[in-house]
């Protein structure tokens, strides 16, 4: 089958949706499908067309002004993008879009409908918890209009966690059209191991030898909870922040801002960390938590009752309120008890190997195309 995947961004652009779309393309290609990914061309250094891992990526013209100027990852498309996407839709047998919030996915859904091509969708996130009221307003309007259009016409919609599943059901999507499968990572890459040149990383980040590292990985947006973690600083450890966006305050003592980091370097930072902390809201097992667990790092993240449905050991995956006092207490508890830290690391590694390997988790996604 000739399958067109449409994603607003795609690697080397960094982000969770990009990782999910990349794994999706690789799994379909490995299953024998003819796969093309349509995405935006927002960086001059990236090729407009390339083939790798058995699939083709076509990058169509778009403007990325909102991300560059305001830190909002939302590319804007124009006539050239529309013409290019129309040609790609005409050449495929099925269209699969990633997340209804973005213009490329919305346009692809309309073009698929007009061309009579089967439409599939992956909903990567639930409601957006953005600090700017205008962003939240646009998000609600988009879901109520374009989102419902996509969900109404998609034959199957993939939900990678219970929050997204419940969001789709609340939007009126029938349960029998939702394919539930955990998100996934490559556990052959994200795994415990030695840090390549740990001294270089510590020097770059200004972390003295012997000082514990508390790692944060995620976009520097309110939903990820970075301000709460920054307020939990202390002399006992150094917080290392990895992610795209504008730091709320670069002058915070005891914090190193690494900016965006390539994925092959990210593995080293996970391995360098003594504790991983992600106090995000509206997420259950986001990719960064999965990656940290797979690398054998003790994980502290925001408490959510939905974790209980997934059989989580709350002693070995620390689930706490996303507020400074609780975060700092949890970090200190792990650092003060090496045995507990080792148990958490081993538990996370085993849980990730059993639940998060993307090659296994893609199987329900591959099967759904046979049910059209």
N, C-alpha and C positions, 0 to 999 in steps of 0.2 A: 504494500500500500504506500502511496506517496502522501506523506503527512507533512503539513506545514505547521510548525510551531511559531507562535507570535509572542514575543516578550518585549516589553518596553526597553529593557536593558539586557545585556548579555555579556559574559566575560570577554575581555578582561575588566569590564566595569565591575566594581565590588558591591556585593549585596546578597541577601538571602534568596530573593527571587531568581537572581542570576544563577546561583548554585543549583537551585531546583530545576530551572529550565535546562541547564547544561546536563544534569544527570538524566533528565527526561529524554533529551536528544540522543545521548549516548546509549541509553537502554533501548530505545526504539531502533536505532541503527544496528545495534548488536542482535536485535531480534529479526533482522532482515528487511526492515522497512527502508524506503527511500525518504530520507529526512532532510528538510530544509528549515532553517531557523531564520525568520524575518525579525529584525530588530532595528534600533536607531543607530545612525552613524553620527556620533556626537564628539568624537575625538579624532583629529586629523591623522594621528599616528596609526590608527587601526585600519586594516584593509577593508575595502567595501565588500569584498567577497573572498571567502577562503573556505577550504575544505580540510577538516581534521577529525579524527576519531570516527570516521565513517559517515559524517554528515556535513552539509554545506551551510555556512552562515552568510546571509545577505544583509548588509547594513545599508539602510535607506536614509536619505537626508532628513535631519530633524534639528531643532534648536534645543539646547540644554541650558538656557539662560536662567531658569528657576533654580537649578541646582548650583550653578556657579555663583549666582548673586545672593540667593536666599537660603541655600542649603536644603532646598526641597527637591528631591529626585523625581522630576516629572517632566519628561521631554515633550516638546510641542511639535506636532507634525504639520506638514503643509501639502500643497498639490503634488510635489515630486514624490513624497512618501506615498501618497494615495495611489498615484499611477503605478509605482513599483509594486505595491502590495496587491493591487488588482491583478497584475500579471501573474504574481506568485499564486494567488488564490485560484486563478483560472487553470494553472498547471497541476494542482494537487487533487488528491481524492478526499482529503479530510483536513479540517482546520482545527488546531488546538491552541487556545489563547490562555495566557497566564495573567490572572488578576484583572478584574473588570474596571479598576480605577483608572487605567491608563488608556490614552487615546489610541495607540496601535491596536490594543485588544478590542476596543469598541468598534473601530473601523473594520477590523478583520471579521468580527461577528456579523456586521451588516453585509459585507461583501460575500461572505460565505452563504448567508441567507439568500441574497440576490442570485448567486450562482448555483444554488441548489446543492451546496456541498455540506456534508455532515459537520456539525460544530460540536466541539468538546471544550471544556474549560477546567482550569485549575484555579481555585480560590486560595491564594496563599495566606491572606491575613483576614482577620475579622475587623471590627470597627477600629478606626485609627484614633489613638489618644494623642493628638497633637496639641501643643500649648497654644497655638494661634487659633483664635476662634474662626477666622475666615477659612482656614484650611479644614477645620472640622465641618464647617457649613458646606463647603464645596464637596467634601467627601460624602456627606449625607445626601446631597442632591444627586451626585453622580450615581450612588448606589440605587437611589430610588428611580432613576431614569435609565441610564445606560446599563447599570448593573442588572436590573430586572429584565431588560431586553435580552441580555446575554444568558442569564439564568433560565429564562423562559424557553429560549430556542436551543440551548445546548442539550444534546442527547444524554451526556453524562458530565458530572461536575466532580472533580477530585477535591477532597478536604483532607488535609494532612494532620489535623489535630481536632480535639473535641470542641474547642472554642469556635473554630471555623464551621464545623458541622452544625453546631447550635445556631450560629449566625445565619447560615443558609436556610435552616428550617424556619427560623423566625422571619425570613424574607419570603416564605411560602414555597420554597423548593421542596418537591416531594422526596421523601426518604429513599425511594427506589431509584432515583436518578443521581444520588450522591454515592460516589465511590470513596470509601474511607481507607486510607493506608498511611502509616506513619511517614513523616519526612525522612530523609536519609542522607547519609554522608558516606564517604569512601573510608572504611575502617582499615584499609590496607595502607592508607596515607596518614590518617589521623589515628595514631597509636603511640603508646609509650616508646621512648627511645632517648638516645643522647642528644644534647643540644649542640648544634654546629657552632662552634666558637662562642661559647657562653660569655667569655670575657669581652668580646666585641659588643655583644648585645648589652651587657651591663654598662660598658663605657658609653655606648650611644645613648642609653636611657638614663645615665647618671645614677645607676643603682650600685652601691658599694658591694663588694664581695661579702657574702654572708647575710646581707639584708634580705628578708623575705619579700617576695613579689606577689602582689595581689593584682590579678589581671582582669581587665574589662574589655570585651570585644563587642562592638555594635555601633550603629550610626549614632552620632552625637545629637540625638533628638530626645525630647521629653519622655516619650514612651519607654525608652530604654533605662530610665531611672538614674542617669549619671549624676545629676546634682545630689541625690541622696548618698551616693557612694563617696563623692568628693567631700561631703560633710562628715564622712566617717574616717577621715585621715587620722594618722597618729604616728608617733616616732617608731613604733615597733615594725613597720612595714612600709614599702613603697608601692603606691598604686600606679600601674601602667595602663594607660588608656589607648586602645587601638580602634580606629574607626574614622570614617569620613564625616566632615562637618566642622562647624566652628565651636571650639571649646567654650563653655560658659565662662571660664576664667583661667587663663594660662598661668596665672601667678599663684596658684594654689600650692602651698608648701607640701612636699612629700608626694607630688604627683608628676608623672612623666607622660607627656602626650606624644605618641608615636605616629599619629596620623593614620591614613590607610596603609595597610601592609599586604603585599602579595601573599597568596595562599600558601605557597611553598615556604615562605618565611614565617607565616602564622603558626605553622606546626612547631617551629622552634620556640616561639613565644609561649605557646601552651605548655611545652615541656619545661621551659624556664620557670613557669609560675609555680608558686607554692599553694595558692588558692585562686579559684576563678569565681568572680562575683558578677552577676547580671541581675540587677533589681528592676527588671522591666515589668510593665503592666500589659494585660491583655494577651499574654503569650503562655503557651504550654510547650515545653521542650523546644525552644527556638534553636536554630542551627548552631549558634555559638555554644550553647549549653551541651548539645550533642557532641560537638567537636572536642570540647574540654573533657567531657567524660571519657570519650574514646581515647584521649591522650593520657588518661590516668591522672587527672587533676581533681582534687576535692572541689566540689561545686556548691556554691551558695546562690540561691535564686529566690524569686518572689513566691510566697505561698499562694496556692490556689487549690481549692477543693478537688478540682478535676485531676490533680495528680494522684489522688487516692484511687480513682477509677483505673489507673494504670499500674497499680501494684507497687508503688514506690515505697522504699524504706526511708522514712523521714529522718532517721538518725544518720543515715549514710548519704542522703541527698538533703542538704540543709535548706528547708523552706521557711523563710522568715518574712516579716513585714518589710516593705520597701521604704524603710526609714532609717536614718543614720545610727541611732543607738542600737537597734537590733542588728544591723549589718556589722557594725564594729564588734559587738559582742560575739557574733557568730565567727568572724574572722579570727579574733583572738582565741576563741575556744579551739579552733582547728589548729592554729599555730602552736598553742600551748601543749597539745597532745599529739605527738608524732604517731602514736599507735592509731589514734582515731583518724588522722590524716591518711595513713596507709590503708586503713579499712575503707575509707570513702573513695580513695583512688582506685582500689581493686574493685569495689562495687560498681563504680561508674564505668570502668573499662568493660566489665562483664555485661552490664546492662546495655551499654552501647553496642557491643558485638551482637547481642541477641535481638535488639530492637531497631537499630538504626542503620544497618548496612543497606545502602541504596539499591544494590543489585537485587536483593530479596524484596525490598519494599516496592519496587517497581512492577512486580509481577501482576498485582490486581489492575494496575494502570494499563499494562500491555493487553490484558485479557478483555478490557472493556471495548476495544475496537472491534472485537469479534462479535459483540452483542448488538451491533447497530442494525 
